[in-house]
Amino acid sequence: MAEGVPLKPRLEPGQYRGRWSVPDETGALQHLDGDLDLPAGRPPSVSVVGRVPLQIEQGDGFTSASFPQRFTHPLIVGQLRNGPKVLLLDVEVQSWHNEQAFINARAALVGTPRAVLDGPMTFDTITTQITGLDAYAGIGPIKSFTFPADAQGFYEHPWQVEPNPDSTQTWTDEHATVTISWPSTIAQEIAFFRMAFSPLLTIELTQPLDFDDCLEQWIEPLRRIISLATGRTEDITFLSVSRPVTDDHHDDFQVYGHKLDQVPFATRDTIVRKIRTAFRANTERLSPLQLLRAWQARRDERHPLLETYGASIVLPRQHPRSTYLLLIQALEGLYGHEHQAEHDQSVTAHMTRRDEALAALTQLPDLPAHIMKFLKKYLMRKPHSSLDKCLDEMFNSLPYDVRDELNATTLVQQVKQDAGKPLGLPEALRIVRNGLSHGTKGYPTQDLHAVVQILDRVTRAHMLRVLGCGADAQSHAARGDRM
């Protein structure tokens, strides 16, 4: 754990000895010793030893067991020797012989619960730290500070820090409250003192949710929203969930699992200043709660931009070839979604004309039957869609025009030159898309990358528009600059 970080996990990533209650085929619990492995950012696992539960086969006068054996359980509970209890979720138990088994879990919840752990658990408070949260917050914890200019003036002019009360920000609607706060520590030495702050975001719900819904409805959308704000892939560095026990007490559990590093950080002004945020939490009408609600609504309607670009913004960067195809697909899907009524009318008109044409052909006395059969099979039932029109609309509808940048790229200039005839920008981008998707043409990686960077800014700006962000945020995203 980094020294001086105010936010501390209950357990640092590592190995811990404990005792685990593993169900057998009858549901009875077998209590086994084993080591819990909590790696940073990866699923937890346990290696247990003892008489592990097995599926026994009965024969004529003998019993046997075949290996490997695998069992799945929604929950396995363990008690660590240093005190905390561990809840392993979505567990697979693998046995290779009757004295040892390996437990692999999707996530581990570590805490000291007061209430009995029986049945499905729901949580009404979620607390998290995500990289970039300090830049996204928009208001830092310190309003001003003074310090001695030299060692001789230390006692005459002591250190002074004025905290910023506005840095604790809260947003509330009918069903949830979101708060950004700054836990702090102070370390004092003989000649100086050090203050550290950790950005923290807390979500309080009026109706508790199960663990999966906490992740899918709140944490993953929040990570993507902060990534949209910063233009980077942000990571979860701390996560805990709480369930109500009484009116005055909660059971708190810290979460370990895939993409959950549990390595919190303290904010650094030199790092925050380098992060280019397209919008911030303190911007009017762009609070995290408003954007989370917008994300949830678009998710419920299966908005195509969320299912393409939204799903990709927190994934590792792909090759520019696949990224180019993804971005074009995302823009095309967005255009189709927003012009659905127009498309439906076009399809209806096209089918009417198609039926009229086929009806007229049937009146021709000398038209061979096989020709008519061919026409009915291959005459398009939908009008031809135009990627050129889609891209024109996507560029036109943004408050910042990127077309000059795209036209200046080596890739677009080369495609126009190879065409041997005048080409517009959308046509050139379509030619690249067709060549890549059909495997008939390849392009230099660096040339593709330059175009991908611009198209990513365009798609990011449209994502902000879909979530309800205004022209300023869209413009910052499209330009790739900061507020």
N, C-alpha and C positions, 0 to 999 in steps of 0.2 A: 504494500500500500504506500502511495506517495506521501511523503512527510508533509504535514501542514494542510492536508485536504480535510475540510470540516465534515463532509459527508462520508460516513463510514459504513461499509457493509457489515452485517452481523458475522459473516464468515468470509475471509479472503479466499479466492480460488486456491484449491489445494486438496489434500487427502485427509480424511477424518475417520476415526474408528467409531463404530456404533453397533447397535443390535437392531435387527430388522424382523418385522412380523410378516412372514410370507404365507399366504393361504395355500392349503393343499386342495386336492380335488373335491373334498367335502366342504370346503369353506373354513375348516379349522385352521388356526394360525400356528405356524411353526416359527419359533424365535431363534434366529441365527445371527452369529457374529459376522461382521464384514466391514470392509473399508469403502467409504464413500469417496468417489473422485468427483470433485467440482472444478472442471477446467473452465477457464475464462472463455465465454462465448460459444461453448459447445455443450451438448446434452450431458447430463450427469449419468454416472453408472456406479454400481456397487458389485463387489466380489464377495460373496458370502460362502462360509464353510460350515459343515455340519451335515445332519441328515436332511437333505433338501427334499421338498415334496416331489414325488415322481408318479408317473402313471404306471402301475404295476399290471402285468398280464398274468392271468392265472391259467395254468395248464393241468395236465393229468399228473398230479403229484409234484408239481414244481411251480415256481413263480419266476418271472423274468421282467426285465425292463429294457427297452430299446433306446438308443441314444443317436443324435441329440434329441432332447425333449424341449418343447417351447410352450409356455403358458402366457396368456395376457391378462392383465388386471387393470382396472381403472385407477387404483390407488394402493400403494404400499407405504406403511408408516414405519419410521425408524427413530431410535433415540440415540443421539451421539453421546460419547463419554464426557464431552465438555459441556453438556447440558441441553442444547436445543433439540427439538424434534424436527424431523424431516419428512415431508410428504412428497413421495415420488408419484408423478402423474403419468398416466398412459404407459404402463410398464409392460415390458416383455422379459420373462424369466427364461434363461437358457441353461439347461443342465447337460453336462457332458459325462458326468458320472455321479454316483449317489452321495458324494461328500463335498461337492462344490457346485455353485451356480453363479451365473452372471446376470445382473439386473440392469437393463437399459431403460431409461425413462426419458420422456419428452422434456420434463421440467422437474425441478426440485423446489419446494417451498420450505423455507427454514424459519422456525419461530418457536415461541414458547406458549402454545395455546392454553387458555383457561378452560374453554368449553370442550366437551367431548367431540371427538372426530368421528361423527357418524353420518353417513349419507352424503349427498352432493353438497359442496360448500359454495356459497355466494359471497361476494365482496362488494362493499359500498364505498371504499376509498382506494384510490390508485395513486402511488407516488413514484415519480420517475425523474431521471436525469438523462438527457440526450445531448450528444455533442452538438455544438452550435446554439444551444438554448440560451447561453449568455448573450450572444450577438442578436438572436431573434427577440429576446426580451425587450430590448430597446431602451431600458432604464437600468443603469447600474446601481450597486448598493452604496457607493460613496458619492456624496455631493461635493465635498471639497476636503483638502487636507493641507497641512503645513508641516514643515520639518526644518531642523536647524541646517543652516547653510554650511557649517563646518563644525569640527569637533569642539572648538573652544566655546561655541555658543550653545552647546547641548543643554546645559542646566538652565541657562537664561531663557531659552526658546524651546520648550519641550514640543514633542510631537503632538499634533492635534488632528483629529479626524471628525468630520461632520457627516453622519450617515444620511442617506437619502430615503426619507419615509415613503416616497412615491415608488420605490423599487419593488415593494410588495404590491402586486397587481392582482385584482380579483374580478372575475366575470361570472354572472349567475343567470340562469334561466329557470324555467319551471322544474326541471328535473336534474340539473347538475350545477356544480360550482367549480370553476377552474381558478387556481391560484399559482402565481409564480412568486417564489420567496428565495431568500439567500441565507441559509445557515452559515455561521461564521465561527472562526477561531481566532484567538489572539495569543501570540507567543512573545514574551517580553524577555529581553536580554539586558545586559548591563548598559550597552551603548545604543540599543535600538529595540524596536518592537516590530512584529510582523502580524499583519491581519490577512486572513484568507477567507474567501467566500465561494460557496458552491451553489450554482443555480439549481433550483428544484421546482418541479411542477407537480401540483397535487390536484386530483380530480375527485370530487365528492359527489356521490350519486344518491338520489332519493330512493331509487329502487335498486337493490343489489343485483349484480350480474354474476354468472359463473365465470370461471377463469378464462375460457376461450373467448367469451364475449368481451371481457375486459381488454384482451389483446386485440381482437378483430375490430371492435367498435371504437376503441380509444387510443391504445398505445401505437399500433401500426399506422393508423391515419395520422397521429401526431408526429411520428417520425418522418412520414412523407411530407407533411406540411412544413416542418422545419427544414427538410431537405429542399423543398421548393423555394423556401425563403433564402437559403444560403447558396443554392446552386451546387451543393455538394452531397455526397452520400453520407448521411449522419448515422451514428451508432447509439444504441442504448447502453449507457454505462451504469445505470442503477435502476432497479425496479422492485417495488414492494406493493403488496396488496393487504387490505385489512377487512376483517368481517366484524360486524357488531356482536358483542357478547351480552352486554347490558347497556343501559342508557349511557353509562359513564365509561365503559371499557370496550376496547377492541382487541382482537387477536391480530397481531401483525406478522406477516410472512414476507421474507425477502426471496426473490425469485431468481433461480439460476437455470440456464438452458441455452439453446441455440440462439446466437446473436445477442445474448444478455451477458455483457462482459463483467458486470459488478466490479468495475474498477473506476470509481467516481473521480472527478477532476475538480480542481479549483480554477476559477476564472482567471485569465491573464489578459490584461488590457492590451498588451502588444499583439496577442493573437486575435482578440476580438476586432481590433482595428483593421486587420487584414481580410476579414470575412465580408464578402459583398452580399448584403442582404437586399432582396428586391422589396421586401416589406417587413414590418416588425409587429410584435404583439401589441405595442402601445398605439398603433395606428388606428384611427377612428374607423369603425365598421370592419376591422380586420383582426379582431381578437381571436385567440386560439379557440375559444368556445364557439364562436360564429363559424369559423372555418371547419372545425370538427363536425358541427351540425350539417354544414353544406356537404362535407365529404360523405357523411353517413347517408344523407339523402341521395346523393349521386350513386353511392354504392348500392343502395336498395333498388334503384332503378336500372342497375347494371349499365351505367354509362360507359360507352366504349373507350373514352379517353382514360378513365380510371383503370380499366381492365387491360390496357396496353401500356401507355406511358406511365400511369400511376403505379402499376405493378413493377415497373422497371427502375424507378428512380432511386431505390435503395439496394439494387443488385450490383454486383461487381461489373465494372465496365466491360462491354463486349467488343469484339472486333468491329472496326468502322463499317464493314460490309453489312453485318447483321443489324447494327445500330441504325444505319441508313434505312434499311427496309422497315425496321420497327417504327421509326419516326414518320416515314411516309404513310405507313399503314395507320398509325395513330391519327394523323391529320385527315386522312381519307375517311376513317371511321367517324371522326368528329363532324366532318362536313355532311356525311350521309345522315347522321343522327339529327343534326340541326335543320336538315332540308328534307325530312321524311315525308311531310305532306306534299311538298313539290314533287318528290320522287314518285309518290303513289299516284298523283295525277298524271305524271308523264307515262307511267306504266299502263294506266287505264287507257289513255289516248293511244299509246302504241299498240296495245292489244286490239283496240277497235280497228285501227288501220290495218293491222295484220289480218284480222278476220275478213275485212273487206277485200283485201288483196287476194287472199286464198279463195274467197267466194267468187271473185271475178275470174280467177284462173280455172275454176271448175267449169266455167261456161265455154271455155275454148274446146272446140270439137277435136282438135288434133293433138292435144297435150297428152303424152304417154302417161300411163298410170304410175310408172316408177319415178318419173320426174315429179309428179304431184306428191308422191310419198316422200321423196327427198326434201321437197320444199316444206312440207308440214313438219318434218323432223328437225330441219336445220335452220329454218327461218326464226330469228331471235324472238323469244317471248318477252324480253325486256329491252328497253332502249339502251343504246350504247352509253356507258358512263364515261365521263371525261375527268381524268385526273388533272388535266390542265386547268379546267374551270375550278376544281377544288383548291388547287394550290394558289391560284389567283385570289380566290376568296380568303384563304387563310392569311396571305400576305396583306391584302387590302384592309382586313378588319382589325389589324393591330395599330396601336397609336404610334408605333415606330416602324419604319419601313426598312427591311433588311435586304431588299432586292439588289441594291448597289453592291453590297458586300458579297452576295452570292454570285453576281455577274462577274466580280473581280477575281473569283477563285480560279485556280489553274484547271480544276476539273470541268467547270462549266464552260470556260473558254475553249478547252480542248474538244469537248463534245460539240460545241457550235462549229468549230473549225472542221471537224471530221464529217459533219453533216453535209457540207458542200452547198448549203442553202441557208437563208436567214432562219434563225430559230429564236423563239422567245424563251425566257427563263423556265417557265413551267414545262415546256416541251423538252428542254435539255434535261431537267430533273426526271421527267418521265422516261426518257431514253435510258438514263442511268438505272432507274428502278427496274425497268423491263429487262435490261441486260443482266443485272445482278440476280433478280428473282428467277429468271429462266436459265441462268447458268451459261448464257451465251457470250457474256462480256465481263471482263474484270478491269479494275482500275487501281492505280497506285494507292497504297494504304494512306500515305500522308495527304494525298489529294482528296480522298474520301473523308479523312478525318477533319480537314478544314471545313468542308461543307456540313458534316455532321454537327460540328460545334455550333454553327449558325442555326441549323434546323432544330437542334435541341433547345436553343433559346426561344425560337418561335413556338415550339410545342409547349415549353414551360410557361410562356406568356398566355397561351390559350388555356392551359390548365388553371392558371390563376383566374382567368375570366370566367371559366366554368364554375369555379368555387365562389364567385361573387366579388373578386378583387377588382378595384377600379383601374382607371387608365394609367395612373402613376405607377402602380405595382407592375402592371403589364409592360409598360414602357421600360422600367428598370430591368425586368427579366429579359425582354427582347434585345436590349442593348448590352446586357451582361455587366451592368455597372451596379453601384450600390446607392442606397438612399442617402 
